[in-house]
Amino acid sequence: MSSTCFCLRIILVFLVINSKGISGATFTLVNRCNHMVWPGILANAGSAKLDSTGFELPPGGSRSFQAPPSWSGRFWGRTGCTFDPSTGQGSCATGDCGSNQLECNGAGATPPATLAEFTVGSGPDSGTQDFYDVSLVDGYNLPMMVEPSGGSGACGATGCATDLNRMCPNELRGGEGQACKSACEAFGSPEYCCSGEYGSPSTCRPSMYSEIFKNACPRAYSYAYDDATSTFTCKGADYTITFCPSTTSQKSSRDSSSSDSTNGPPVATGTVGGSSNPGSQPEDQDPFTSWMPNFLTGDSSRTISNFGLHSTPIASIITFATLSLLQLYY
């Protein structure tokens, strides 16, 4: 009896320690805009579809999704959507995925759209990191921030909290002022699209337009080869994706992240005021214009609440093992 009890103890401890690595990552989408947002989700080829590919998220609302290990894909926000209540058919003013439905069903965002991109590793004990970024390569439509929690490593927050619609050059304006196109989308020339003879890091350089994006949002991708200051890593984290992040949340993220002036040149700072996009929150200053990513330092301690024992087979096994252990004692 005692040997059986000891074995169950070992099994239970092993399952608890490794449950996060097996369950992948949890993504929580939060809407802090003062209007409705219709998030879209696209899993990359070879990755499983999450519980939804498109849904309605009211102001103040949130929704979480569990992604398995090695999942990769992207999230974005659609705005100005109209769907017929009887047929479910409709479209969106920005970020539309062309499915003519609330669900995107495997279709991606029509530019311009702010994108949050992820590749999930296999948990903290596997040695495999998550990779993530916020990209403006396909343009911009909404402020967005990504914040990791419960992970280890650099695990920096990233995103674009500035209202780029307000400062968008006239030649890049799209969606009746509700979005800002990339130079590639606006002009289609190889030097802006990093294609043809410009299809390598050595030949495709930042443009005057990508620099506008980069100065406003130094942690976001501004053009195709903007990797050095725009790709982030973390092990075994969960992620919160916030549309129209509040000033309080932004400042908290800035204050809790380490900074290192040796990691890159100083960038311009600025204020963010009124918006041509009625859904944007007013900001006093973009939090990401005062510091650059630090890949060498930073560590987030994991708490038991972040182990993420979601409704997966591993949770059922742990419950069964626990009940069996109690029966042996009593």
N, C-alpha and C positions, 0 to 999 in steps of 0.2 A: 504493500500500500504506500509506504513512504517513498519508495523508488518511483512509483507512478506519479505521486504528487510532485516530486522533484523535477521529473521530466516535463510535466505540464507547466511548471514555473518557468523552466528554460524556454519552452515554446512560446509562452505568453510574452516574456521579455523580448524575445527575438522578433515576434510579430509587431509589437508596439514600436520598437526601434526602427524597423524597416518599413512600417506602413506608409510613411510619407513618400519614400522612394518608389513604392509600388503604385501609389495613387496619383502620381504626377503633380499637377498644379491646379489651384483654384483661381479662376479669373472672376473678379467682381466688377461689374460695370455700374457706375454711379452717375446720375444726371443732376448736376448743380446749375444747369441753365434755368432761365425763367420761362422756358417753353418746352414743348415735347421734343424728344429726340428719338429717332428710330434706328437703333444700332444694327449694323450688319456684321456678319461673321463669315469668314471664308477659310476653310481648312485647305492647306496645300495638298497637292497630289500625294497620295499614300498615307494621309492622316485621316483619322475618323472624324465624321461630322459631329459637332457638339449638339446639345439638346435643342438648339434653335439656330437658324441661319439669319433671322431677322425678326425683330419684335418692337413693340412700342414701350418706351420708357418715360414716364411722366416726370415733371420737375420734382426733385427730392427722392425719386425712386432708385432702386438698385436691383440687380439680378446677378446671381452667381452661376458659374459653369465649371464643371470638373473636366479637366483635360488629362488624358493618359500620358505616360512617359513617351518621349520622342514626338509628341504632337507639335505641329507647326502650322501657323496660319496668321490671320490678321483680323483686327477689329476696327470699325470706323463708325461714325455717326451720320445718319441721314437727317436732313432738315426739310421743312416745308412739304411734308408728305400728305397726300390725300388718297385715301382708300375707300372705295365704294362699300358701304356697310352690307349690301346684299350680295355682291359678287366677290368682294375682297380684292378686286383689282384696283390698281392705282400706280402712282409714281411719286417721286420726290424731287424737290427743287435742287438739292445738292446731295452728292453721295449716292445717287440712285444706282441700283444694281441691275436694272433692266429686266427684272423678272416679272414685272407687272403685278407683283404680289407683295404682301408683307414679308414673307420669307424670301430670302435671296436665292435659295436652292442651288448653291454652287457657283453663283455669279459674283464677281467682284465689284468694287465701287467704280462708278464713272467719274473720272477726274473733273474738277479738282476735289480732293478729299484728304483730310488728315488721317493718317494710318498708324495704328499701333501693331507692330509685327513681333512675333514670338517664335522661338524654337525651344521647346521644353526638353530639359535633360532627363535623367532617370533618378533624380533624388540626391540628397546630400551624401549618401554613402557610396554612390556609384563613381564619384569622381568626374561625372559629366555635368557641365554647366548649362544653365539656361542662357540663351542669347535673346536680347530684346532691343527694340528701338522705336522711336516715333519718327515717321517719315513725312517730309513735305515734298518729296520728289514728284509726287502726283498732284501737287498743289495743296491748298488749305481750305477748309470750310468751317471748322470748329476748334476752339481751344481744347487741348487734351493733355492730360498728365498721366504717367504710369508710375506707380509707387510699389516696390516690392516689400513684402513683409515676411518675417520668419525665416529668412535665408541666411547664408553665410557667404562671405566674399565681399567684393566692392559694393554690389547691390545699390547702385545709385538711382535716385529718381530722375526721370527724364520727361520731356514733353515740350509743348509749346503753349504757354499760357497767354501770350500776347495776342491781341486782336489784330491779326494780319489783314483782315478785311478793311479795317480803317486806314491802314497805311499802304494798301495795295496800289501799285502804279495803274494808271488808267488802262494801259495796253494789256494788263493781266487780269483785269476784273472779269468775273464771270457770275452767272446765276443772279443777275440783277443786283450785283454788289454784295451778295451773300456768300461769295467764295472768291478765292484768289488763285488763278491758274499758275502753273509752273511755266517757265520760259519755253520748255519743250512743247508743252500743250498749246501755248499761244502761237508759237512761230514754227515749230516742227523742224528746225534746222539741226544738222548733226552736232554742231558744237554745243548746243543747248541740251540735246538728247543723249549725248555721249554715245553716238552711233557712228558707223562707218569708220573713217580715218580718225575719229575722236573716241573710239571705243576702248580706251585703256586709261588707267590712272595717270600715265605720263602725258597723254595728249588731251584728255578732257579736264579742264581746269574750272574753278569757280567763275561764274559770270557776275556781272553787275546785279542781275536779278537774284541769283542764288545768295549773293552776299546780303541782300536785303533780308531774306529769310534767316540767314545765319546770324546776323547781328541782332535780330529780334529774338531768335530762339536758338542760342548757341549749342544746345544739346540735341537738337533735332537734325535729321538728315536734310540737307539743303540741295544736294545734287547727288548723282549716282555713286560717286566715289568719295563721298564725305564720311568715310568709315572711322577715321582715327578719333574723332570727338563725338561720335554719334551711336556707336554700338556699345551695349552694356552687357555685363554678365553677372550671374548670381547662381548659387547652388541651392536647390530645394526650397525655393520661395513660392509664395502665393502673390498675386498681383491685383492691385486695384487700378482700374482705368476710369478716370474721372473726366467727364465732359464739362467744360466751363468751370475749372477748379477755382475754389474761392481763394481770396487773399490769405485768409488764416491758414488754410491747408498748404498753400504754396510757401508761406514763410516758415511753417513748421518743418516742411521738407528741406528747405534751404538750411535752417539752423541745425538740423540733425545730420546733415551730410558734411563730410570732411572736405576741405578745400586745399589746393596746393597750387601756388602761383607758378611752379615750375612745369606744370603740365601743359601749358599753352600760353599764347600771348593774351594780353588783356583784351576784352571785348567791350564794345560800346554799351552803355546803359541808357535807359530811356524810360519814360512814363507811358502808361497806357490809359487813355481817357475814354471818351465816348466812342460808340461803335456804330458802324453802318449795319451791323448784324444785330437785330433786336434781341437775339438770344444770348449775347455775350454778357458776362458779368463785368462791371467796371473794376479796374485794377489800379493800384497805386504805382506798382513797378513790377516788371516781369522778373520773377525770382531766378530765372536761369541766365540772366544777362550779367550776373556778378560773379559766377564761378563756372569752372570747366570740370569735366568728369575726371575722377581720380580712380584709376584702375589698380593702383598699387596698395591702397589702404582701405580700411573700413571693414566692419564686421557687425553682423546683426545676430544677436543671440536668439535661439529658438526657444519658445515657450510651449508648454503642453497644449495650449489652445490652438497653436499653429500646426499641430501634427495632422490635422485635417482628416479625421476618421470619417470619411463620407460614406454614403450608401454604396459600398463596393464589397466584393466578396471578402476582402481582407478584414473588413469590420465585422462581418458575420463570423469569421473564424475566431477572431479575438473574443467576441461575445461568447461563443460556444466554449472556448478554452477557459474563460473566466468562470462560467457556470459550472463546468466540470470540476474545476479546482475547488469551488465552494462546496460542492456535493461531497468531495473527498474529505474535507475538513469536518463537515457536519453530518 
